[in-house]
Amino acid sequence: MRARGASLIELIMFIVIVSVAVAGILLVMNVTTSGSADPLLNKQAMVAAYSLLEEVELQDFLPASGAAGAAVTQANRASVYHIVNDYHGFNTTGIYSVTDSTSASAILPTYNASVAVVPMALNGIAAGSAVQINVTVTSPNGGTVTATGYRTAY
């Protein structure tokens, strides 16, 4: 008569092998999920940079007749008339909505943004009629995202 089934030694070996395999899979999952917040921080910084870039690009290039531009601050961002060059040197600690620029609570409080508007001489466009806009956003983990755009006097 032949015995069927597994011996105690075979059963223990099976448990050890499966345990090592499960531990390896859990280790890989732990490493993967521990860094999974980083892409979110970079994505939020990118969205904030392109949003601020669009805000600057939508401003008038030259002041309307009789209107004087003023340097952009967080407090006057939505309430005062601005042109593109007014954004040069704009810095903010925390990302705020334009319509909520005077609020004490930022949408992304741990992010910082800065804007540089640099005159450019583009091919076929007269000097002084074009600018390069660089918006740099720093995320909480220290990563930076720079969005670059151009605006001309058209």
N, CA, C and O atoms as a GROMACS GRO file, in nm:
protein
  616
    1MET      N    1   0.083  -0.116   0.000
    1MET     CA    2   0.000   0.000   0.000
    1MET      C    3   0.089   0.124   0.000
    1MET      O    4   0.184   0.135   0.078
    2ARG      N    5   0.055   0.218  -0.090
    2ARG     CA    6   0.132   0.341  -0.103
    2ARG      C    7   0.069   0.451  -0.022
    2ARG      O    8  -0.053   0.466  -0.017
    3ALA      N    9   0.155   0.531   0.043
    3ALA     CA   10   0.107   0.645   0.122
    3ALA      C   11   0.085   0.765   0.031
    3ALA      O   12   0.165   0.790  -0.060
    4ARG      N   13  -0.020   0.836   0.055
    4ARG     CA   14  -0.048   0.956  -0.023
    4ARG      C   15  -0.044   1.078   0.069
    4ARG      O   16  -0.065   1.066   0.190
    5GLY      N   17  -0.016   1.196   0.010
    5GLY     CA   18  -0.014   1.319   0.088
    5GLY      C   19   0.127   1.371   0.103
    5GLY      O   20   0.220   1.320   0.040
    6ALA      N   21   0.143   1.472   0.185
    6ALA     CA   22   0.273   1.535   0.205
    6ALA      C   23   0.321   1.508   0.346
    6ALA      O   24   0.243   1.501   0.441
    7SER      N   25   0.451   1.495   0.356
    7SER     CA   26   0.508   1.474   0.489
    7SER      C   27   0.518   1.608   0.561
    7SER      O   28   0.500   1.714   0.501
    8LEU      N   29   0.547   1.603   0.687
    8LEU     CA   30   0.559   1.723   0.767
    8LEU      C   31   0.674   1.811   0.717
    8LEU      O   32   0.661   1.934   0.714
    9ILE      N   33   0.782   1.752   0.678
    9ILE     CA   34   0.898   1.827   0.627
    9ILE      C   35   0.861   1.898   0.497
    9ILE      O   36   0.897   2.015   0.479
   10GLU      N   37   0.790   1.832   0.407
   10GLU     CA   38   0.748   1.895   0.281
   10GLU      C   39   0.652   2.012   0.308
   10GLU      O   40   0.660   2.115   0.242
   11LEU      N   41   0.566   1.995   0.403
   11LEU     CA   42   0.471   2.100   0.438
   11LEU      C   43   0.543   2.222   0.496
   11LEU      O   44   0.508   2.335   0.461
   12ILE      N   45   0.641   2.203   0.581
   12ILE     CA   46   0.718   2.314   0.639
   12ILE      C   47   0.798   2.386   0.531
   12ILE      O   48   0.804   2.509   0.530
   13MET      N   49   0.858   2.309   0.440
   13MET     CA   50   0.934   2.370   0.328
   13MET      C   51   0.842   2.455   0.241
   13MET      O   52   0.881   2.564   0.198
   14PHE      N   53   0.722   2.410   0.215
   14PHE     CA   54   0.625   2.484   0.135
   14PHE      C   55   0.590   2.617   0.205
   14PHE      O   56   0.585   2.722   0.141
   15ILE      N   57   0.566   2.610   0.336
   15ILE     CA   58   0.531   2.731   0.411
   15ILE      C   59   0.646   2.831   0.409
   15ILE      O   60   0.623   2.951   0.394
   16VAL      N   61   0.770   2.784   0.425
   16VAL     CA   62   0.887   2.874   0.423
   16VAL      C   63   0.901   2.940   0.287
   16VAL      O   64   0.922   3.061   0.280
   17ILE      N   65   0.890   2.866   0.179
   17ILE     CA   66   0.905   2.920   0.044
   17ILE      C   67   0.796   3.022   0.014
   17ILE      O   68   0.825   3.129  -0.040
   18VAL      N   69   0.672   2.992   0.048
   18VAL     CA   70   0.562   3.086   0.024
   18VAL      C   71   0.580   3.211   0.110
   18VAL      O   72   0.551   3.321   0.064
   19SER      N   73   0.626   3.196   0.234
   19SER     CA   74   0.649   3.312   0.321
   19SER      C   75   0.756   3.405   0.265
   19SER      O   76   0.739   3.527   0.268
   20VAL      N   77   0.864   3.348   0.214
   20VAL     CA   78   0.970   3.431   0.155
   20VAL      C   79   0.918   3.503   0.032
   20VAL      O   80   0.948   3.621   0.012
   21ALA      N   81   0.840   3.436  -0.050
   21ALA     CA   82   0.783   3.499  -0.170
   21ALA      C   83   0.688   3.613  -0.132
   21ALA      O   84   0.694   3.720  -0.193
   22VAL      N   85   0.601   3.592  -0.036
   22VAL     CA   86   0.507   3.696   0.008
   22VAL      C   87   0.582   3.815   0.068
   22VAL      O   88   0.546   3.930   0.043
   23ALA      N   89   0.687   3.788   0.148
   23ALA     CA   90   0.767   3.896   0.207
   23ALA      C   91   0.833   3.979   0.097
   23ALA      O   92   0.838   4.101   0.108
   24GLY      N   93   0.884   3.915  -0.007
   24GLY     CA   94   0.946   3.987  -0.119
   24GLY      C   95   0.845   4.075  -0.191
   24GLY      O   96   0.876   4.190  -0.224
   25ILE      N   97   0.728   4.024  -0.216
   25ILE     CA   98   0.623   4.102  -0.285
   25ILE      C   99   0.582   4.222  -0.199
   25ILE      O  100   0.565   4.332  -0.251
   26LEU      N  101   0.565   4.202  -0.068
   26LEU     CA  102   0.528   4.312   0.021
   26LEU      C  103   0.637   4.418   0.029
   26LEU      O  104   0.607   4.537   0.039
   27LEU      N  105   0.764   4.378   0.024
   27LEU     CA  106   0.874   4.472   0.024
   27LEU      C  107   0.871   4.560  -0.101
   27LEU      O  108   0.890   4.681  -0.093
   28VAL      N  109   0.848   4.499  -0.215
   28VAL     CA  110   0.840   4.575  -0.340
   28VAL      C  111   0.721   4.671  -0.335
   28VAL      O  112   0.734   4.786  -0.377
   29MET      N  113   0.608   4.627  -0.285
   29MET     CA  114   0.491   4.714  -0.275
   29MET      C  115   0.516   4.830  -0.179
   29MET      O  116   0.472   4.942  -0.204
   30ASN      N  117   0.588   4.804  -0.069
   30ASN     CA  118   0.619   4.908   0.027
   30ASN      C  119   0.708   5.016  -0.035
   30ASN      O  120   0.684   5.135  -0.016
   31VAL      N  121   0.810   4.975  -0.108
   31VAL     CA  122   0.898   5.072  -0.175
   31VAL      C  123   0.821   5.152  -0.279
   31VAL      O  124   0.841   5.272  -0.291
   32THR      N  125   0.733   5.088  -0.352
   32THR     CA  126   0.655   5.156  -0.456
   32THR      C  127   0.559   5.257  -0.397
   32THR      O  128   0.549   5.369  -0.447
   33THR      N  129   0.489   5.222  -0.292
   33THR     CA  130   0.390   5.314  -0.236
   33THR      C  131   0.453   5.423  -0.150
   33THR      O  132   0.391   5.528  -0.133
   34SER      N  133   0.572   5.403  -0.097
   34SER     CA  134   0.634   5.507  -0.014
   34SER      C  135   0.672   5.629  -0.097
   34SER      O  136   0.674   5.740  -0.044
   35GLY      N  137   0.703   5.611  -0.223
   35GLY     CA  138   0.738   5.723  -0.310
   35GLY      C  139   0.626   5.767  -0.400
   35GLY      O  140   0.648   5.848  -0.490
   36SER      N  141   0.506   5.718  -0.379
   36SER     CA  142   0.398   5.748  -0.472
   36SER      C  143   0.342   5.888  -0.456
   36SER      O  144   0.269   5.934  -0.544
   37ALA      N  145   0.372   5.959  -0.348
   37ALA     CA  146   0.322   6.096  -0.330
   37ALA      C  147   0.405   6.196  -0.411
   37ALA      O  148   0.356   6.303  -0.443
   38ASP      N  149   0.531   6.163  -0.444
   38ASP     CA  150   0.616   6.255  -0.517
   38ASP      C  151   0.558   6.297  -0.651
   38ASP      O  152   0.561   6.417  -0.682
   39PRO      N  153   0.504   6.207  -0.732
   39PRO     CA  154   0.446   6.252  -0.858
   39PRO      C  155   0.328   6.349  -0.837
   39PRO      O  156   0.307   6.438  -0.920
   40LEU      N  157   0.254   6.332  -0.730
   40LEU     CA  158   0.143   6.422  -0.702
   40LEU      C  159   0.194   6.563  -0.674
   40LEU      O  160   0.138   6.660  -0.723
   41LEU      N  161   0.302   6.574  -0.595
   41LEU     CA  162   0.359   6.705  -0.565
   41LEU      C  163   0.408   6.774  -0.691
   41LEU      O  164   0.386   6.893  -0.710
   42ASN      N  165   0.476   6.698  -0.778
   42ASN     CA  166   0.526   6.755  -0.903
   42ASN      C  167   0.412   6.794  -0.996
   42ASN      O  168   0.420   6.897  -1.063
   43LYS      N  169   0.309   6.714  -1.001
   43LYS     CA  170   0.193   6.744  -1.086
   43LYS      C  171   0.122   6.871  -1.037
   43LYS      O  172   0.083   6.955  -1.118
   44GLN      N  173   0.106   6.885  -0.906
   44GLN     CA  174   0.043   7.006  -0.853
   44GLN      C  175   0.128   7.129  -0.881
   44GLN      O  176   0.075   7.235  -0.913
   45ALA      N  177   0.260   7.116  -0.870
   45ALA     CA  178   0.350   7.228  -0.900
   45ALA      C  179   0.340   7.266  -1.047
   45ALA      O  180   0.339   7.384  -1.082
   46MET      N  181   0.331   7.166  -1.134
   46MET     CA  182   0.321   7.191  -1.277
   46MET      C  183   0.190   7.263  -1.310
   46MET      O  184   0.189   7.359  -1.388
   47VAL      N  185   0.081   7.218  -1.252
   47VAL     CA  186  -0.049   7.281  -1.277
   47VAL      C  187  -0.049   7.425  -1.227
   47VAL      O  188  -0.102   7.514  -1.294
   48ALA      N  189   0.008   7.448  -1.109
   48ALA     CA  190   0.015   7.584  -1.055
   48ALA      C  191   0.101   7.674  -1.144
   48ALA      O  192   0.066   7.790  -1.166
   49ALA      N  193   0.213   7.622  -1.194
   49ALA     CA  194   0.301   7.701  -1.281
   49ALA      C  195   0.230   7.740  -1.410
   49ALA      O  196   0.236   7.855  -1.452
   50TYR      N  197   0.164   7.644  -1.474
   50TYR     CA  198   0.096   7.675  -1.600
   50TYR      C  199  -0.025   7.763  -1.580
   50TYR      O  200  -0.061   7.841  -1.669
   51SER      N  201  -0.089   7.754  -1.466
   51SER     CA  202  -0.202   7.841  -1.436
   51SER      C  203  -0.156   7.986  -1.421
   51SER      O  204  -0.217   8.077  -1.475
   52LEU      N  205  -0.047   8.006  -1.347
   52LEU     CA  206   0.007   8.140  -1.329
   52LEU      C  207   0.064   8.194  -1.461
   52LEU      O  208   0.051   8.313  -1.489
   53LEU      N  209   0.126   8.108  -1.541
   53LEU     CA  210   0.176   8.149  -1.673
   53LEU      C  211   0.061   8.198  -1.760
   53LEU      O  212   0.074   8.301  -1.827
   54GLU      N  213  -0.049   8.126  -1.760
   54GLU     CA  214  -0.165   8.168  -1.839
   54GLU      C  215  -0.219   8.301  -1.790
   54GLU      O  216  -0.258   8.386  -1.870
   55GLU      N  217  -0.222   8.320  -1.658
   55GLU     CA  218  -0.268   8.447  -1.602
   55GLU      C  219  -0.184   8.563  -1.655
   55GLU      O  220  -0.238   8.667  -1.693
   56VAL      N  221  -0.052   8.545  -1.657
   56VAL     CA  222   0.038   8.651  -1.704
   56VAL      C  223   0.020   8.673  -1.854
   56VAL      O  224   0.012   8.788  -1.899
   57GLU      N  225   0.013   8.566  -1.931
   57GLU     CA  226   0.001   8.578  -2.076
   57GLU      C  227  -0.129   8.646  -2.119
   57GLU      O  228  -0.134   8.706  -2.226
   58LEU      N  229  -0.232   8.639  -2.038
   58LEU     CA  230  -0.361   8.699  -2.073
   58LEU      C  231  -0.367   8.850  -2.042
   58LEU      O  232  -0.465   8.915  -2.078
   59GLN      N  233  -0.264   8.904  -1.978
   59GLN     CA  234  -0.263   9.047  -1.949
   59GLN      C  235  -0.227   9.125  -2.076
   59GLN      O  236  -0.169   9.070  -2.169
   60ASP      N  237  -0.264   9.254  -2.078
   60ASP     CA  238  -0.226   9.340  -2.190
   60ASP      C  239  -0.075   9.352  -2.196
   60ASP      O  240  -0.008   9.351  -2.093
   61PHE      N  241  -0.022   9.364  -2.318
   61PHE     CA  242   0.122   9.382  -2.334
   61PHE      C  243   0.161   9.527  -2.307
   61PHE      O  244   0.258   9.554  -2.237
   62LEU      N  245   0.084   9.618  -2.362
   62LEU     CA  246   0.105   9.761  -2.342
   62LEU      C  247  -0.011   9.816  -2.259
   62LEU      O  248  -0.123   9.765  -2.270
   63PRO      N  249   0.012   9.917  -2.178
   63PRO     CA  250  -0.097   9.970  -2.097
   63PRO      C  251  -0.205  10.036  -2.183
   63PRO      O  252  -0.176  10.097  -2.286
   64ALA      N  253  -0.327  10.022  -2.139
   64ALA     CA  254  -0.437  10.090  -2.207
   64ALA      C  255  -0.416  10.240  -2.190
   64ALA      O  256  -0.350  10.284  -2.096
   65SER      N  257  -0.471  10.317  -2.281
   65SER     CA  258  -0.448  10.462  -2.277
   65SER      C  259  -0.489  10.521  -2.143
   65SER      O  260  -0.602  10.504  -2.097
   66GLY      N  261  -0.394  10.590  -2.081
   66GLY     CA  262  -0.422  10.654  -1.955
   66GLY      C  263  -0.408  10.564  -1.833
   66GLY      O  264  -0.409  10.613  -1.720
   67ALA      N  265  -0.395  10.433  -1.853
   67ALA     CA  266  -0.386  10.342  -1.740
   67ALA      C  267  -0.239  10.318  -1.707
   67ALA      O  268  -0.157  10.297  -1.796
   68ALA      N  269  -0.208  10.323  -1.581
   68ALA     CA  270  -0.071  10.298  -1.536
   68ALA      C  271  -0.066  10.162  -1.468
   68ALA      O  272  -0.153  10.130  -1.387
   69GLY      N  273   0.035  10.085  -1.501
   69GLY     CA  274   0.050   9.954  -1.437
   69GLY      C  275   0.115   9.968  -1.301
   69GLY      O  276   0.184  10.066  -1.274
   70ALA      N  277   0.094   9.872  -1.217
   70ALA     CA  278   0.155   9.869  -1.084
   70ALA      C  279   0.213   9.730  -1.063
   70ALA      O  280   0.160   9.631  -1.113
   71ALA      N  281   0.322   9.723  -0.987
   71ALA     CA  282   0.383   9.594  -0.960
   71ALA      C  283   0.280   9.501  -0.895
   71ALA      O  284   0.203   9.542  -0.808
   72VAL      N  285   0.280   9.378  -0.939
   72VAL     CA  286   0.183   9.281  -0.890
   72VAL      C  287   0.224   9.233  -0.752
   72VAL      O  288   0.339   9.195  -0.729
   73THR      N  289   0.129   9.234  -0.660
   73THR     CA  290   0.145   9.174  -0.528
   73THR      C  291   0.029   9.079  -0.507
   73THR      O  292  -0.068   9.080  -0.583
   74GLN      N  293   0.039   8.998  -0.405
   74GLN     CA  294  -0.071   8.905  -0.378
   74GLN      C  295  -0.199   8.981  -0.347
   74GLN      O  296  -0.308   8.936  -0.383
   75ALA      N  297  -0.187   9.095  -0.279
   75ALA     CA  298  -0.306   9.170  -0.239
   75ALA      C  299  -0.374   9.242  -0.355
   75ALA      O  300  -0.497   9.255  -0.356
   76ASN      N  301  -0.296   9.289  -0.455
   76ASN     CA  302  -0.357   9.366  -0.564
   76ASN      C  303  -0.372   9.287  -0.694
   76ASN      O  304  -0.407   9.343  -0.798
   77ARG      N  305  -0.345   9.161  -0.689
   77ARG     CA  306  -0.343   9.077  -0.809
   77ARG      C  307  -0.475   9.079  -0.885
   77ARG      O  308  -0.475   9.083  -1.008
   78ALA      N  309  -0.587   9.075  -0.815
   78ALA     CA  310  -0.718   9.069  -0.880
   78ALA      C  311  -0.787   9.203  -0.887
   78ALA      O  312  -0.884   9.218  -0.961
   79SER      N  313  -0.740   9.302  -0.812
   79SER     CA  314  -0.816   9.426  -0.801
   79SER      C  315  -0.756   9.543  -0.878
   79SER      O  316  -0.823   9.645  -0.895
   80VAL      N  317  -0.633   9.532  -0.925
   80VAL     CA  318  -0.566   9.644  -0.992
   80VAL      C  319  -0.534   9.603  -1.136
   80VAL      O  320  -0.507   9.486  -1.164
   81TYR      N  321  -0.539   9.702  -1.226
   81TYR     CA  322  -0.506   9.677  -1.367
   81TYR      C  323  -0.356   9.649  -1.379
   81TYR      O  324  -0.274   9.724  -1.326
   82HIS      N  325  -0.320   9.541  -1.449
   82HIS     CA  326  -0.181   9.503  -1.468
   82HIS      C  327  -0.153   9.476  -1.614
   82HIS      O  328  -0.241   9.437  -1.691
   83ILE      N  329  -0.026   9.497  -1.652
   83ILE     CA  330   0.021   9.453  -1.782
   83ILE      C  331   0.123   9.342  -1.758
   83ILE      O  332   0.159   9.314  -1.644
   84VAL      N  333   0.169   9.280  -1.866
   84VAL     CA  334   0.259   9.165  -1.853
   84VAL      C  335   0.384   9.199  -1.772
   84VAL      O  336   0.422   9.123  -1.682
   85ASN      N  337   0.448   9.311  -1.800
   85ASN     CA  338   0.573   9.347  -1.732
   85ASN      C  339   0.554   9.372  -1.583
   85ASN      O  340   0.651   9.366  -1.507
   86ASP      N  341   0.433   9.401  -1.539
   86ASP     CA  342   0.408   9.423  -1.396
   86ASP      C  343   0.432   9.296  -1.314
   86ASP      O  344   0.451   9.304  -1.193
   87TYR      N  345   0.430   9.181  -1.378
   87TYR     CA  346   0.448   9.054  -1.307
   87TYR      C  347   0.596   9.022  -1.282
   87TYR      O  348   0.626   8.929  -1.207
   88HIS      N  349   0.688   9.098  -1.344
   88HIS     CA  350   0.830   9.070  -1.324
   88HIS      C  351   0.865   9.087  -1.176
   88HIS      O  352   0.841   9.193  -1.118
   89GLY      N  353   0.922   8.984  -1.116
   89GLY     CA  354   0.959   8.988  -0.976
   89GLY      C  355   0.848   8.946  -0.880
   89GLY      O  356   0.867   8.948  -0.759
   90PHE      N  357   0.733   8.908  -0.934
   90PHE     CA  358   0.623   8.864  -0.847
   90PHE      C  359   0.661   8.734  -0.779
   90PHE      O  360   0.701   8.638  -0.844
   91ASN      N  361   0.649   8.731  -0.647
   91ASN     CA  362   0.675   8.611  -0.567
   91ASN      C  363   0.558   8.589  -0.474
   91ASN      O  364   0.497   8.684  -0.426
   92THR      N  365   0.527   8.464  -0.450
   92THR     CA  366   0.421   8.434  -0.355
   92THR      C  367   0.456   8.309  -0.276
   92THR      O  368   0.510   8.212  -0.330
   93THR      N  369   0.426   8.313  -0.149
   93THR     CA  370   0.438   8.197  -0.063
   93THR      C  371   0.299   8.141  -0.047
   93THR      O  372   0.213   8.202   0.016
   94GLY      N  373   0.276   8.026  -0.105
   94GLY     CA  374   0.142   7.969  -0.112
   94GLY      C  375   0.081   8.004  -0.246
   94GLY      O  376   0.103   8.113  -0.299
   95ILE      N  377   0.004   7.912  -0.300
   95ILE     CA  378  -0.063   7.934  -0.428
   95ILE      C  379  -0.208   7.970  -0.399
   95ILE      O  380  -0.280   7.894  -0.335
   96TYR      N  381  -0.249   8.087  -0.447
   96TYR     CA  382  -0.384   8.139  -0.424
   96TYR      C  383  -0.458   8.148  -0.556
   96TYR      O  384  -0.398   8.164  -0.661
   97SER      N  385  -0.589   8.138  -0.549
   97SER     CA  386  -0.675   8.165  -0.663
   97SER      C  387  -0.671   8.315  -0.690
   97SER      O  388  -0.659   8.393  -0.596
   98VAL      N  389  -0.682   8.355  -0.815
   98VAL     CA  390  -0.683   8.498  -0.848
   98VAL      C  391  -0.800   8.567  -0.780
   98VAL      O  392  -0.785   8.677  -0.727
   99THR      N  393  -0.915   8.505  -0.782
   99THR     CA  394  -1.034   8.567  -0.725
   99THR      C  395  -1.033   8.565  -0.573
   99THR      O  396  -1.115   8.631  -0.509
  100ASP      N  397  -0.941   8.491  -0.514
  100ASP     CA  398  -0.933   8.480  -0.369
  100ASP      C  399  -0.794   8.522  -0.321
  100ASP      O  400  -0.741   8.464  -0.227
  101SER      N  401  -0.737   8.622  -0.386
  101SER     CA  402  -0.597   8.657  -0.359
  101SER      C  403  -0.574   8.721  -0.223
  101SER      O  404  -0.461   8.724  -0.176
  102THR      N  405  -0.678   8.772  -0.159
  102THR     CA  406  -0.660   8.833  -0.028
  102THR      C  407  -0.694   8.738   0.086
  102THR      O  408  -0.686   8.777   0.203
  103SER      N  409  -0.731   8.617   0.055
  103SER     CA  410  -0.767   8.520   0.158
  103SER      C  411  -0.645   8.482   0.240
  103SER      O  412  -0.533   8.483   0.190
  104ALA      N  413  -0.669   8.448   0.363
  104ALA     CA  414  -0.560   8.404   0.450
  104ALA      C  415  -0.523   8.258   0.424
  104ALA      O  416  -0.417   8.213   0.469
  105SER      N  417  -0.608   8.185   0.354
  105SER     CA  418  -0.579   8.044   0.331
  105SER      C  419  -0.551   8.020   0.182
  105SER      O  420  -0.634   8.046   0.095
  106ALA      N  421  -0.431   7.969   0.157
  106ALA     CA  422  -0.390   7.938   0.020
  106ALA      C  423  -0.446   7.804  -0.023
  106ALA      O  424  -0.476   7.718   0.061
  107ILE      N  425  -0.460   7.786  -0.154
  107ILE     CA  426  -0.503   7.657  -0.208
  107ILE      C  427  -0.393   7.553  -0.185
  107ILE      O  428  -0.420   7.441  -0.143
  108LEU      N  429  -0.268   7.592  -0.215
  108LEU     CA  430  -0.152   7.507  -0.190
  108LEU      C  431  -0.056   7.586  -0.100
  108LEU      O  432   0.034   7.654  -0.152
  109PRO      N  433  -0.072   7.580   0.030
  109PRO     CA  434   0.004   7.667   0.120
  109PRO      C  435   0.153   7.640   0.127
  109PRO      O  436   0.229   7.729   0.165
  110THR      N  437   0.198   7.522   0.093
  110THR     CA  438   0.340   7.488   0.107
  110THR      C  439   0.417   7.500  -0.024
  110THR      O  440   0.531   7.454  -0.032
  111TYR      N  441   0.357   7.560  -0.125
  111TYR     CA  442   0.422   7.580  -0.254
  111TYR      C  443   0.461   7.728  -0.266
  111TYR      O  444   0.393   7.814  -0.210
  112ASN      N  445   0.568   7.757  -0.339
  112ASN     CA  446   0.611   7.894  -0.364
  112ASN      C  447   0.620   7.917  -0.514
  112ASN      O  448   0.653   7.825  -0.589
  113ALA      N  449   0.590   8.039  -0.557
  113ALA     CA  450   0.595   8.070  -0.700
  113ALA      C  451   0.669   8.201  -0.721
  113ALA      O  452   0.663   8.291  -0.637
  114SER      N  453   0.738   8.212  -0.834
  114SER     CA  454   0.803   8.336  -0.872
  114SER      C  455   0.791   8.352  -1.022
  114SER      O  456   0.786   8.254  -1.097
  115VAL      N  457   0.788   8.479  -1.066
  115VAL     CA  458   0.771   8.510  -1.209
  115VAL      C  459   0.884   8.602  -1.252
  115VAL      O  460   0.919   8.696  -1.182
  116ALA      N  461   0.940   8.572  -1.369
  116ALA     CA  462   1.040   8.659  -1.432
  116ALA      C  463   0.992   8.688  -1.574
  116ALA      O  464   0.961   8.597  -1.650
  117VAL      N  465   0.988   8.817  -1.609
  117VAL     CA  466   0.948   8.860  -1.744
  117VAL      C  467   1.071   8.924  -1.806
  117VAL      O  468   1.119   9.027  -1.758
  118VAL      N  469   1.123   8.863  -1.914
  118VAL     CA  470   1.248   8.905  -1.975
  118VAL      C  471   1.222   8.952  -2.118
  118VAL      O  472   1.162   8.878  -2.196
  119PRO      N  473   1.265   9.074  -2.153
  119PRO     CA  474   1.249   9.119  -2.293
  119PRO      C  475   1.325   9.027  -2.388
  119PRO      O  476   1.436   8.984  -2.358
  120MET      N  477   1.264   8.999  -2.502
  120MET     CA  478   1.325   8.909  -2.601
  120MET      C  479   1.326   8.976  -2.738
  120MET      O  480   1.240   9.059  -2.768
  121ALA      N  481   1.422   8.939  -2.819
  121ALA     CA  482   1.424   8.978  -2.958
  121ALA      C  483   1.396   8.852  -3.039
  121ALA      O  484   1.486   8.774  -3.068
  122LEU      N  485   1.271   8.833  -3.075
  122LEU     CA  486   1.233   8.715  -3.151
  122LEU      C  487   1.252   8.743  -3.300
  122LEU      O  488   1.248   8.858  -3.344
  123ASN      N  489   1.271   8.638  -3.375
  123ASN     CA  490   1.293   8.650  -3.519
  123ASN      C  491   1.174   8.717  -3.588
  123ASN      O  492   1.062   8.666  -3.585
  124GLY      N  493   1.200   8.832  -3.649
  124GLY     CA  494   1.095   8.902  -3.723
  124GLY      C  495   1.009   8.994  -3.636
  124GLY      O  496   0.919   9.059  -3.688
  125ILE      N  497   1.034   9.000  -3.507
  125ILE     CA  498   0.955   9.086  -3.418
  125ILE      C  499   1.049   9.193  -3.363
  125ILE      O  500   1.158   9.162  -3.315
  126ALA      N  501   1.007   9.316  -3.371
  126ALA     CA  502   1.090   9.428  -3.327
  126ALA      C  503   1.129   9.413  -3.181
  126ALA      O  504   1.053   9.362  -3.099
  127ALA      N  505   1.251   9.460  -3.149
  127ALA     CA  506   1.298   9.457  -3.011
  127ALA      C  507   1.202   9.536  -2.923
  127ALA      O  508   1.156   9.643  -2.961
  128GLY      N  509   1.173   9.483  -2.806
  128GLY     CA  510   1.081   9.548  -2.715
  128GLY      C  511   0.936   9.509  -2.738
  128GLY      O  512   0.848   9.553  -2.664
  129SER      N  513   0.911   9.428  -2.839
  129SER     CA  514   0.774   9.386  -2.868
  129SER      C  515   0.745   9.243  -2.829
  129SER      O  516   0.640   9.189  -2.863
  130ALA      N  517   0.838   9.181  -2.757
  130ALA     CA  518   0.818   9.042  -2.713
  130ALA      C  519   0.887   9.020  -2.579
  130ALA      O  520   0.990   9.081  -2.550
  131VAL      N  521   0.830   8.934  -2.500
  131VAL     CA  522   0.890   8.898  -2.371
  131VAL      C  523   0.881   8.747  -2.351
  131VAL      O  524   0.791   8.681  -2.403
  132GLN      N  525   0.975   8.696  -2.276
  132GLN     CA  526   0.971   8.556  -2.232
  132GLN      C  527   0.927   8.557  -2.086
  132GLN      O  528   0.981   8.632  -2.005
  133ILE      N  529   0.829   8.474  -2.054
  133ILE     CA  530   0.774   8.467  -1.919
  133ILE      C  531   0.816   8.333  -1.859
  133ILE      O  532   0.785   8.227  -1.914
  134ASN      N  533   0.886   8.339  -1.746
  134ASN     CA  534   0.928   8.218  -1.675
  134ASN      C  535   0.860   8.214  -1.539
  134ASN      O  536   0.880   8.303  -1.456
  135VAL      N  537   0.780   8.112  -1.517
  135VAL     CA  538   0.713   8.093  -1.388
  135VAL      C  539   0.774   7.971  -1.323
  135VAL      O  540   0.771   7.861  -1.380
  136THR      N  541   0.830   7.988  -1.204
  136THR     CA  542   0.893   7.879  -1.132
  136THR      C  543   0.814   7.851  -1.004
  136THR      O  544   0.789   7.942  -0.924
  137VAL      N  545   0.774   7.727  -0.988
  137VAL     CA  546   0.700   7.686  -0.868
  137VAL      C  547   0.783   7.581  -0.795
  137VAL      O  548   0.831   7.485  -0.856
  138THR      N  549   0.799   7.601  -0.665
  138THR     CA  550   0.874   7.507  -0.582
  138THR      C  551   0.774   7.429  -0.496
  138THR      O  552   0.691   7.488  -0.427
  139SER      N  553   0.783   7.297  -0.501
  139SER     CA  554   0.692   7.211  -0.425
  139SER      C  555   0.748   7.187  -0.286
  139SER      O  556   0.864   7.220  -0.260
  140PRO      N  557   0.668   7.130  -0.195
  140PRO     CA  558   0.714   7.107  -0.057
  140PRO      C  559   0.836   7.017  -0.046
  140PRO      O  560   0.913   7.029   0.050
  141ASN      N  561   0.856   6.928  -0.142
  141ASN     CA  562   0.972   6.838  -0.135
  141ASN      C  563   1.097   6.902  -0.196
  141ASN      O  564   1.200   6.835  -0.209
  142GLY      N  565   1.089   7.030  -0.236
  142GLY     CA  566   1.205   7.101  -0.290
  142GLY      C  567   1.218   7.093  -0.441
  142GLY      O  568   1.305   7.157  -0.498
  143GLY      N  569   1.133   7.015  -0.506
  143GLY     CA  570   1.138   7.006  -0.652
  143GLY      C  571   1.085   7.134  -0.715
  143GLY      O  572   0.993   7.197  -0.662
  144THR      N  573   1.143   7.172  -0.827
  144THR     CA  574   1.097   7.293  -0.896
  144THR      C  575   1.046   7.259  -1.035
  144THR      O  576   1.096   7.169  -1.102
  145VAL      N  577   0.945   7.333  -1.075
  145VAL     CA  578   0.888   7.322  -1.209
  145VAL      C  579   0.889   7.461  -1.269
  145VAL      O  580   0.843   7.556  -1.205
  146THR      N  581   0.941   7.475  -1.391
  146THR     CA  582   0.943   7.603  -1.458
  146THR      C  583   0.860   7.594  -1.586
  146THR      O  584   0.883   7.508  -1.671
  147ALA      N  585   0.764   7.684  -1.596
  147ALA     CA  586   0.680   7.694  -1.716
  147ALA      C  587   0.725   7.820  -1.791
  147ALA      O  588   0.737   7.927  -1.731
  148THR      N  589   0.750   7.807  -1.920
  148THR     CA  590   0.798   7.919  -2.000
  148THR      C  591   0.700   7.947  -2.112
  148THR      O  592   0.651   7.856  -2.178
  149GLY      N  593   0.673   8.075  -2.133
  149GLY     CA  594   0.586   8.117  -2.242
  149GLY      C  595   0.635   8.248  -2.299
  149GLY      O  596   0.721   8.314  -2.241
  150TYR      N  597   0.580   8.286  -2.413
  150TYR     CA  598   0.617   8.410  -2.479
  150TYR      C  599   0.493   8.494  -2.501
  150TYR      O  600   0.384   8.442  -2.523
  151ARG      N  601   0.512   8.625  -2.494
  151ARG     CA  602   0.399   8.718  -2.520
  151ARG      C  603   0.454   8.829  -2.608
  151ARG      O  604   0.561   8.883  -2.582
  152THR      N  605   0.379   8.862  -2.710
  152THR     CA  606   0.417   8.968  -2.801
  152THR      C  607   0.312   9.077  -2.802
  152THR      O  608   0.198   9.056  -2.759
  153ALA      N  609   0.350   9.193  -2.851
  153ALA     CA  610   0.256   9.305  -2.865
  153ALA      C  611   0.185   9.287  -2.998
  153ALA      O  612   0.236   9.329  -3.102
  154TYR      N  613   0.071   9.227  -2.996
  154TYR     CA  614  -0.004   9.205  -3.121
  154TYR      C  615  -0.133   9.282  -3.118
  154TYR      O  616  -0.210   9.276  -3.214
   0.00000   0.00000   0.00000
